[in-house]
Amino acid sequence: MDKKKVAVPLVCHGHSRPVVDLFYSPITPDGFFLISASKDSTPMLRNGETGDWIGTFEGHKGAVWSCCLDRNALRAASGSADFSAKLWDALTGDELHSFEHKHIVRACAFSEDTHLLLTGGVEKILRIFDLNRPDAPPREVDNSPGSVRTVSWIHSDQTILSSCTDIGGVRLWDVRSGKIVQTLETKSPVTSAEFSEDGRYITTADGSTVKFWDANHFGLVKSYNMPCNVESASLEPKIGNKFIAGGEDMWVHIFDFHTGEEIGCNKGHHGPVHCVRFCPGGESYASGSEDGTIRIWQTPSSNNEHDTSLANGPIANVKVAADEVSHKIEGFHLAQEGKTGEKEKAAAAADV
């Protein structure tokens, strides 16, 4: 690792409490977008490449634990400590529907075809909502062995992946039968689970270990011990030769996928790192922290790859100019600064 090079991230302010989840949209005709979940109760939408703030989704009355965008970045979803999951119009910021639950919602995910929304939380129930009939009762799968921490769809929406806050392992559910068909065993609870863009790997973080599983045969491919307890990990989506991890030491570590050797370490956060994610093109990645900030870092080049250094400004060769996403900003409900105190009280009351 070349200690002379110091990574200078784009620092995204706006949240008043810890950032606990990040999600990048796929690349759309308007570029790609980044949504963040925070204990301040207000998910935020940003330009995924520049980090520029686009808008804030207002309506939750408790900490927001999870957030996601559909494949076209036209709708957003969020899960909250206020016992609800909400569906949003990502162009205007309007709340399209609120799905009520009986306890805290910790995780949410759109199906690949964007017609379904999956939620999970403290109730130990996976719920599948039909977004074409949002008022219809959801399908419920209620055999989760613990409080649900993460959920995602894989295998063209035929399989659901979930992990729990209080017990180890990742469970794979057959959507048709609603039964667990496979469990990927881990010693500690899995706090982050990611399905790779090429469909080959499931990346998990549990305790001080990052593991890579074969996403089709479910065998363990690689397991690496981390320098500290990590809460989140993400595999570079295009080449797949490096991965990132962040956790309690407040740093974002970069590792070689094939050897597990640490090839970089980004310092800058002032609190534990709760979430890390690569952007869809792999040229940068974002981290969210207890300090309330999001930082977007340039992926280090290797093997004489062309250098698109951040230096002290935005990523070079930005594909999405401000005017190209202006239609997303126009009409978006902007947060009112005067509401900050009310939001803090509401978030604190429902924070768990």
Secondary structure, 3 states (H helix, E strand, C coil): CCCCCCCCCEEECCCCCCEEEEEECCCECCECEEEEEECCCCCEEEECCCCCEEEECCCCCCCEEEEEECCCCCEEEEEECCCEEEEEECCCCCEEEEEECCCCEEEEEECCCCCEEEEEECCCCEEEEECCCCCCCCEEECCCCCCEEEEEEECCCCEEEEEECCCEEEEEEECCCCEEEEEEEEEEEEEEEEECCCCCEEEEEECCEEEEEECCCCCEEEEEECCCCEEEEEECCCCCCEEEEEECCCCEEEEECCCCCEEEEECCCCCCEEEEEECCCCCEEEEEECCCCEEEEECCCCCCCCCCCCCCCCCCCCCCCHHHHHHHHCCCCCCCHHHHHHHHHHHHHHCC
